[in-house]
């Protein structure tokens, strides 16, 4: 799914999975889900790369574990900006970011495999 709508849909499904799996992540409505997925994509595209560069030394010192904190901070920022999406704690934000990452990766892998199978 190389289109904007495809990425947005995958992010929305992943955010819905985080809401379903974690007690600390709550999405109020479908409109909040759509807007939250849009903001999460924007934060991941614009803010997270800056955070990654600024925290590179500490990420190297922690052998990459600080990257989880950066993802959690981006997830918390997106939930703060999106009305109807709430995260109860920073730990929930880190767990939510991890769930969204894993579900998005899995869905993207599945859709890529399906598209490759159609070509042959």
TIRO-2110 file (N, C-alpha, C; in Angstrom, 1 decimal):
// TIRO-2110
0.8, -1.2, 0.0, N, 1, A
0.0, 0.0, 0.0, CA, 1, A
0.9, 1.2, 0.0, C, 1, A
1.2, 1.7, -1.2, N, 2, A
2.0, 2.9, -1.3, CA, 2, A
1.3, 4.2, -1.2, C, 2, A
0.0, 4.2, -1.1, N, 3, A
-0.7, 5.5, -1.1, CA, 3, A
-0.8, 6.1, 0.3, C, 3, A
-1.1, 7.4, 0.3, N, 4, A
-1.4, 8.1, 1.6, CA, 4, A
-2.6, 7.4, 2.3, C, 4, A
-3.6, 7.1, 1.5, N, 5, A
-4.8, 6.5, 2.2, CA, 5, A
-4.5, 5.2, 2.7, C, 5, A
-3.7, 4.4, 2.0, N, 6, A
-3.3, 3.1, 2.5, CA, 6, A
-2.5, 3.1, 3.8, C, 6, A
-1.6, 4.0, 3.9, N, 7, A
-0.8, 4.2, 5.1, CA, 7, A
-1.7, 4.7, 6.3, C, 7, A
-2.6, 5.6, 5.9, N, 8, A
-3.5, 6.2, 6.9, CA, 8, A
-4.4, 5.1, 7.5, C, 8, A
-4.9, 4.2, 6.6, N, 9, A
-5.8, 3.1, 7.0, CA, 9, A
-5.1, 2.1, 7.9, C, 9, A
-3.9, 1.8, 7.5, N, 10, A
-3.1, 0.9, 8.3, CA, 10, A
-2.8, 1.5, 9.7, C, 10, A
-2.5, 2.7, 9.8, N, 11, A
-2.2, 3.4, 11.0, CA, 11, A
-3.5, 3.4, 11.9, C, 11, A
-4.6, 3.7, 11.3, N, 12, A
-5.9, 3.7, 12.0, CA, 12, A
-6.2, 2.3, 12.6, C, 12, A
-6.0, 1.2, 11.8, N, 13, A
-6.2, -0.1, 12.3, CA, 13, A
-5.3, -0.4, 13.4, C, 13, A
-4.0, 0.0, 13.3, N, 14, A
-3.0, -0.3, 14.4, CA, 14, A
-3.4, 0.5, 15.6, C, 14, A
-3.9, 1.7, 15.5, N, 15, A
-4.3, 2.5, 16.6, CA, 15, A
-5.5, 1.9, 17.3, C, 15, A
-6.4, 1.3, 16.5, N, 16, A
-7.6, 0.6, 17.0, CA, 16, A
-7.1, -0.6, 17.8, C, 16, A
-6.1, -1.3, 17.3, N, 17, A
-5.6, -2.5, 18.0, CA, 17, A
-5.0, -2.1, 19.3, C, 17, A
-4.3, -0.9, 19.4, N, 18, A
-3.7, -0.5, 20.6, CA, 18, A
-4.8, -0.1, 21.6, C, 18, A
-5.9, 0.5, 21.2, N, 19, A
-7.0, 0.8, 22.0, CA, 19, A
-7.6, -0.5, 22.6, C, 19, A
-7.7, -1.5, 21.7, N, 20, A
-8.3, -2.8, 22.1, CA, 20, A
-7.4, -3.6, 23.1, C, 20, A
-6.1, -3.5, 22.9, N, 21, A
-5.1, -4.3, 23.6, CA, 21, A
-4.7, -3.7, 24.9, C, 21, A
-4.7, -2.4, 25.0, N, 22, A
-4.1, -1.7, 26.2, CA, 22, A
-5.1, -0.9, 26.9, C, 22, A
-5.1, -1.1, 28.3, N, 23, A
-6.0, -0.3, 29.1, CA, 23, A
-5.7, 1.2, 29.1, C, 23, A
-4.4, 1.5, 29.0, N, 24, A
-4.0, 2.9, 29.1, CA, 24, A
-4.2, 3.8, 27.8, C, 24, A
-4.6, 3.1, 26.7, N, 25, A
-4.9, 3.9, 25.5, CA, 25, A
-6.3, 3.8, 25.2, C, 25, A
-6.9, 5.0, 25.0, N, 26, A
-8.4, 5.0, 24.7, CA, 26, A
-8.7, 6.0, 23.5, C, 26, A
-9.5, 5.4, 22.6, N, 27, A
-9.9, 6.2, 21.4, CA, 27, A
-11.4, 6.4, 21.6, C, 27, A
-11.9, 7.6, 21.6, N, 28, A
-13.3, 7.9, 21.9, CA, 28, A
-14.3, 7.5, 20.8, C, 28, A
-14.0, 7.7, 19.6, N, 29, A
-15.0, 7.5, 18.5, CA, 29, A
-14.2, 7.2, 17.2, C, 29, A
-15.0, 7.0, 16.2, N, 30, A
-14.4, 6.7, 14.8, CA, 30, A
-13.8, 8.0, 14.3, C, 30, A
-14.4, 9.1, 14.5, N, 31, A
-13.8, 10.4, 14.1, CA, 31, A
-12.5, 10.6, 14.8, C, 31, A
-12.4, 10.4, 16.1, N, 32, A
-11.2, 10.5, 16.9, CA, 32, A
-10.1, 9.5, 16.4, C, 32, A
-10.6, 8.3, 16.0, N, 33, A
-9.6, 7.4, 15.5, CA, 33, A
-9.0, 7.9, 14.1, C, 33, A
-9.8, 8.4, 13.3, N, 34, A
-9.4, 8.9, 12.0, CA, 34, A
-8.4, 10.1, 12.1, C, 34, A
-8.8, 11.0, 13.0, N, 35, A
-8.0, 12.2, 13.2, CA, 35, A
-6.7, 11.8, 14.0, C, 35, A
-6.8, 10.9, 14.9, N, 36, A
-5.6, 10.4, 15.7, CA, 36, A
-4.6, 9.7, 14.8, C, 36, A
-5.1, 8.9, 13.8, N, 37, A
-4.2, 8.2, 12.9, CA, 37, A
-3.5, 9.2, 12.0, C, 37, A
-4.3, 10.3, 11.6, N, 38, A
-3.7, 11.3, 10.7, CA, 38, A
-2.6, 12.1, 11.5, C, 38, A
-2.9, 12.4, 12.8, N, 39, A
-1.9, 13.2, 13.6, CA, 39, A
-0.7, 12.3, 13.9, C, 39, A
-0.9, 11.0, 14.2, N, 40, A
0.2, 10.1, 14.4, CA, 40, A
1.1, 10.0, 13.2, C, 40, A
0.5, 9.9, 12.0, N, 41, A
1.3, 9.9, 10.8, CA, 41, A
2.1, 11.2, 10.6, C, 41, A
1.5, 12.3, 10.9, N, 42, A
2.2, 13.6, 10.8, CA, 42, A
3.3, 13.7, 11.8, C, 42, A
3.1, 13.3, 13.1, N, 43, A
4.1, 13.4, 14.1, CA, 43, A
5.2, 12.5, 13.8, C, 43, A
4.9, 11.3, 13.3, N, 44, A
6.0, 10.3, 12.9, CA, 44, A
6.8, 10.8, 11.7, C, 44, A
6.2, 11.6, 10.8, N, 45, A
6.9, 12.1, 9.6, CA, 45, A
7.7, 13.4, 9.9, C, 45, A
7.2, 14.2, 10.8, N, 46, A
7.8, 15.5, 11.0, CA, 46, A
8.6, 15.7, 12.3, C, 46, A
8.1, 15.2, 13.4, N, 47, A
8.7, 15.4, 14.7, CA, 47, A
9.7, 14.3, 15.1, C, 47, A
9.3, 13.1, 14.9, N, 48, A
10.1, 11.9, 15.3, CA, 48, A
11.5, 11.9, 14.7, C, 48, A
11.7, 12.3, 13.4, N, 49, A
13.0, 12.3, 12.9, CA, 49, A
13.9, 13.3, 13.6, C, 49, A
13.4, 14.5, 14.0, N, 50, A
14.1, 15.5, 14.7, CA, 50, A
14.5, 14.9, 16.1, C, 50, A
13.6, 14.2, 16.7, N, 51, A
13.9, 13.6, 18.0, CA, 51, A
14.9, 12.5, 17.9, C, 51, A
14.9, 11.8, 16.9, N, 52, A
15.9, 10.7, 16.7, CA, 52, A
17.3, 11.3, 16.5, C, 52, A
17.4, 12.3, 15.8, N, 53, A
18.7, 13.0, 15.5, CA, 53, A
19.2, 13.6, 16.9, C, 53, A
18.3, 14.3, 17.6, N, 54, A
18.7, 14.9, 18.8, CA, 54, A
19.1, 13.9, 19.9, C, 54, A
18.5, 12.8, 19.9, N, 55, A
18.8, 11.8, 20.9, CA, 55, A
19.7, 10.7, 20.5, C, 55, A
20.4, 10.8, 19.4, N, 56, A
21.2, 9.8, 18.8, CA, 56, A
22.3, 9.4, 19.8, C, 56, A
23.0, 10.3, 20.4, N, 57, A
24.1, 9.8, 21.4, CA, 57, A
23.6, 8.9, 22.5, C, 57, A
22.5, 9.3, 23.1, N, 58, A
21.9, 8.4, 24.2, CA, 58, A
21.3, 7.1, 23.6, C, 58, A
20.8, 7.2, 22.4, N, 59, A
20.3, 5.9, 21.8, CA, 59, A
21.5, 5.0, 21.5, C, 59, A
22.6, 5.5, 21.1, N, 60, A
23.8, 4.6, 20.9, CA, 60, A
24.3, 4.1, 22.2, C, 60, A
24.3, 4.9, 23.3, N, 61, A
24.8, 4.5, 24.6, CA, 61, A
23.9, 3.4, 25.2, C, 61, A
22.6, 3.4, 24.9, N, 62, A
21.7, 2.4, 25.4, CA, 62, A
21.5, 1.3, 24.5, C, 62, A
22.3, 1.2, 23.4, N, 63, A
22.2, 0.2, 22.4, CA, 63, A
20.8, 0.1, 21.8, C, 63, A
20.3, 1.3, 21.5, N, 64, A
19.0, 1.4, 20.8, CA, 64, A
17.7, 1.4, 21.7, C, 64, A
17.9, 1.1, 22.9, N, 65, A
16.7, 1.0, 23.8, CA, 65, A
16.0, 2.4, 24.0, C, 65, A
16.7, 3.4, 23.9, N, 66, A
16.1, 4.8, 24.1, CA, 66, A
15.2, 5.1, 22.9, C, 66, A
15.3, 4.4, 21.8, N, 67, A
14.4, 4.6, 20.7, CA, 67, A
13.0, 4.3, 21.1, C, 67, A
12.8, 3.4, 22.0, N, 68, A
11.4, 3.1, 22.5, CA, 68, A
10.9, 4.4, 23.2, C, 68, A
11.7, 5.1, 23.9, N, 69, A
11.3, 6.3, 24.6, CA, 69, A
10.9, 7.4, 23.6, C, 69, A
11.7, 7.5, 22.5, N, 70, A
11.4, 8.5, 21.4, CA, 70, A
10.1, 8.1, 20.8, C, 70, A
9.8, 6.8, 20.5, N, 71, A
8.6, 6.4, 19.9, CA, 71, A
7.4, 6.7, 20.9, C, 71, A
7.6, 6.5, 22.2, N, 72, A
6.6, 6.7, 23.1, CA, 72, A
6.3, 8.2, 23.2, C, 72, A
7.3, 9.1, 23.2, N, 73, A
7.1, 10.5, 23.2, CA, 73, A
6.3, 11.0, 22.0, C, 73, A
6.6, 10.4, 20.8, N, 74, A
5.9, 10.8, 19.6, CA, 74, A
4.4, 10.4, 19.7, C, 74, A
4.2, 9.2, 20.2, N, 75, A
2.8, 8.7, 20.4, CA, 75, A
2.1, 9.5, 21.4, C, 75, A
2.8, 9.9, 22.5, N, 76, A
2.1, 10.7, 23.5, CA, 76, A
1.8, 12.1, 23.0, C, 76, A
2.7, 12.7, 22.2, N, 77, A
2.4, 14.0, 21.5, CA, 77, A
1.2, 13.9, 20.6, C, 77, A
1.1, 12.9, 19.8, N, 78, A
0.0, 12.7, 18.9, CA, 78, A
-1.3, 12.5, 19.6, C, 78, A
-1.3, 11.8, 20.7, N, 79, A
-2.5, 11.6, 21.5, CA, 79, A
-2.9, 12.9, 22.2, C, 79, A
-1.9, 13.7, 22.6, N, 80, A
-2.2, 15.0, 23.3, CA, 80, A
-2.9, 15.9, 22.3, C, 80, A
-2.4, 15.9, 21.0, N, 81, A
-2.9, 16.8, 20.0, CA, 81, A
-4.3, 16.4, 19.4, C, 81, A
-4.6, 15.1, 19.5, N, 82, A
-5.8, 14.5, 18.9, CA, 82, A
-6.9, 14.5, 19.9, C, 82, A
-8.0, 15.3, 19.7, N, 83, A
-9.1, 15.2, 20.6, CA, 83, A
-9.8, 13.9, 20.6, C, 83, A
-10.1, 13.3, 21.7, N, 84, A
-10.8, 12.0, 21.7, CA, 84, A
-9.8, 10.8, 21.8, C, 84, A
-8.5, 11.1, 21.8, N, 85, A
-7.5, 10.0, 22.0, CA, 85, A
-6.8, 10.4, 23.3, C, 85, A
-6.7, 9.4, 24.2, N, 86, A
-6.0, 9.7, 25.4, CA, 86, A
-5.1, 8.5, 25.8, C, 86, A
-4.0, 8.9, 26.5, N, 87, A
-3.1, 7.9, 27.0, CA, 87, A
-2.9, 8.2, 28.5, C, 87, A
-3.0, 7.2, 29.3, N, 88, A
-3.0, 7.4, 30.7, CA, 88, A
-1.7, 7.7, 31.3, C, 88, A
-0.6, 7.2, 30.8, N, 89, A
0.7, 7.4, 31.3, CA, 89, A
1.8, 7.2, 30.2, C, 89, A
3.0, 7.6, 30.6, N, 90, A
4.1, 7.5, 29.6, CA, 90, A
4.4, 6.0, 29.2, C, 90, A
4.2, 5.2, 30.2, N, 91, A
4.4, 3.7, 30.0, CA, 91, A
3.4, 3.2, 29.0, C, 91, A
2.1, 3.7, 29.1, N, 92, A
1.1, 3.3, 28.2, CA, 92, A
1.4, 3.9, 26.8, C, 92, A
2.0, 5.1, 26.7, N, 93, A
2.4, 5.7, 25.4, CA, 93, A
3.5, 4.8, 24.8, C, 93, A
4.5, 4.3, 25.5, N, 94, A
5.5, 3.5, 25.0, CA, 94, A
4.9, 2.2, 24.5, C, 94, A
4.0, 1.6, 25.3, N, 95, A
3.4, 0.3, 24.9, CA, 95, A
2.5, 0.5, 23.7, C, 95, A
1.8, 1.6, 23.7, N, 96, A
0.9, 2.0, 22.5, CA, 96, A
1.8, 2.1, 21.2, C, 96, A
2.9, 2.8, 21.4, N, 97, A
3.8, 3.0, 20.2, CA, 97, A
4.3, 1.6, 19.7, C, 97, A
4.6, 0.8, 20.7, N, 98, A
5.1, -0.6, 20.3, CA, 98, A
4.0, -1.4, 19.6, C, 98, A
2.8, -1.3, 20.1, N, 99, A
1.7, -2.1, 19.5, CA, 99, A
1.4, -1.5, 18.1, C, 99, A
1.4, -0.2, 18.0, N, 100, A
1.1, 0.4, 16.6, CA, 100, A
2.2, 0.1, 15.7, C, 100, A
3.4, 0.1, 16.1, N, 101, A
4.5, -0.3, 15.2, CA, 101, A
4.4, -1.7, 14.7, C, 101, A
4.2, -2.6, 15.7, N, 102, A
4.1, -4.0, 15.3, CA, 102, A
2.9, -4.4, 14.4, C, 102, A
1.8, -3.8, 14.7, N, 103, A
0.6, -4.1, 13.9, CA, 103, A
0.7, -3.4, 12.5, C, 103, A
1.3, -2.2, 12.5, N, 104, A
1.5, -1.6, 11.2, CA, 104, A
2.5, -2.3, 10.3, C, 104, A
3.5, -2.8, 10.9, N, 105, A
4.5, -3.6, 10.2, CA, 105, A
3.9, -4.9, 9.7, C, 105, A
3.1, -5.6, 10.5, N, 106, A
2.5, -6.8, 10.1, CA, 106, A
1.5, -6.6, 9.0, C, 106, A
0.7, -5.6, 9.1, N, 107, A
-0.3, -5.3, 8.0, CA, 107, A
0.4, -4.9, 6.7, C, 107, A
1.4, -4.1, 6.8, N, 108, A
2.1, -3.7, 5.6, CA, 108, A
2.8, -4.9, 5.0, C, 108, A
3.3, -5.8, 5.8, N, 109, A
3.9, -7.0, 5.2, CA, 109, A
2.9, -7.9, 4.5, C, 109, A
1.7, -8.0, 5.2, N, 110, A
0.7, -8.8, 4.5, CA, 110, A
0.2, -8.2, 3.2, C, 110, A
0.0, -6.9, 3.2, N, 111, A
-0.5, -6.3, 2.0, CA, 111, A
0.6, -6.3, 0.9, C, 111, A
1.8, -6.2, 1.3, N, 112, A
2.9, -6.3, 0.3, CA, 112, A
3.0, -7.7, -0.3, C, 112, A
2.8, -8.7, 0.5, N, 113, A
2.9, -10.1, 0.1, CA, 113, A
1.7, -10.4, -0.9, C, 113, A
0.5, -9.8, -0.5, N, 114, A
-0.7, -10.0, -1.4, CA, 114, A
-0.5, -9.3, -2.7, C, 114, A
0.1, -8.2, -2.8, N, 115, A
0.3, -7.5, -4.0, CA, 115, A
1.3, -8.2, -4.9, C, 115, A
2.4, -8.8, -4.2, N, 116, A
3.4, -9.5, -5.0, CA, 116, A
2.8, -10.8, -5.6, C, 116, A
1.9, -11.4, -4.8, N, 117, A
1.2, -12.7, -5.3, CA, 117, A
0.3, -12.4, -6.5, C, 117, A
-0.3, -11.2, -6.6, N, 118, A
-1.2, -10.9, -7.7, CA, 118, A
-0.4, -10.6, -9.0, C, 118, A
0.9, -10.2, -8.8, N, 119, A
1.7, -9.9, -10.0, CA, 119, A
2.1, -11.2, -10.8, C, 119, A
2.2, -12.3, -10.1, N, 120, A
2.7, -13.5, -10.7, CA, 120, A
1.6, -14.3, -11.3, C, 120, A
END
